[in-house]
Amino acid sequence: MPELPEMQGLAERLDEALSGATLTGVEALQFSAIKTVVPPADAAVGHAVSSVGRRGKYLLIDFVDGPRMIVHLSQGGRVDLEDTPKRTRPKGAVVRLRFDGGPDVLVKEFGTERKAAWWVLEPGDLGPLDGLGPEPFSEEFAELIRTGQDKRRIHTMLRDQRTVAGVGRGHTDDILHRAQLSPYATLASLSDEERERLLAAVHDIL
């Protein structure tokens, strides 16, 4: 599953490619993936992209005077930029966004789970972002690591998106290896020095 570093890189790539481009069409190619009904899937058509960003593992596409689109790639999702408009429907296609002034965007998903999802939200509606924990580079997260008394295994705690947004199994393994900590240890059991090692490892890996 793409985690924070991969999603950040994707968001930056899309922001560079799409900022200022106008959405001209939305092709829902896997209907179970769209998680909202109101606003409609094509509510952003005619609006220009103001920015593409990230929150946790979610991709955020904001439009000038329009709604926000959120995309979650789940385990096997990926995003392709199509400089030449295509009419084909590739295997695993989820949604195609067509733009004037930028490449088309195809979201597709490999595998059989079909868990990739996307939302169209009114400004101010958090949708799936509601309840996400702080970002790993935030002061709020640093304070949690330095003073928290969580009694769950650190490996479990770091993967809980309500505790910290954007970290998954793969990077959690790397973080604990870098910090030289057992995945079975709890945050509450760590010394001050171990907490600082953990925080430094989070920042280094991500």
Secondary structure as GFF3:
##gff-version 3
##sequence-region A 1 206
A	DSSP	alpha_helix	4	18	.	.	.	ID=ss1
A	DSSP	beta_strand	22	28	.	.	.	ID=ss2
A	DSSP	three_ten_helix	31	33	.	.	.	ID=ss3
A	DSSP	beta_strand	49	55	.	.	.	ID=ss4
A	DSSP	beta_strand	58	63	.	.	.	ID=ss5
A	DSSP	beta_strand	68	72	.	.	.	ID=ss6
A	DSSP	beta_strand	77	82	.	.	.	ID=ss7
A	DSSP	beta_strand	93	100	.	.	.	ID=ss8
A	DSSP	beta_strand	104	109	.	.	.	ID=ss9
A	DSSP	beta_strand	117	121	.	.	.	ID=ss10
A	DSSP	three_ten_helix	127	129	.	.	.	ID=ss11
A	DSSP	alpha_helix	139	147	.	.	.	ID=ss12
A	DSSP	alpha_helix	154	159	.	.	.	ID=ss13
A	DSSP	alpha_helix	169	179	.	.	.	ID=ss14
A	DSSP	three_ten_helix	187	189	.	.	.	ID=ss15
A	DSSP	alpha_helix	192	205	.	.	.	ID=ss16
###
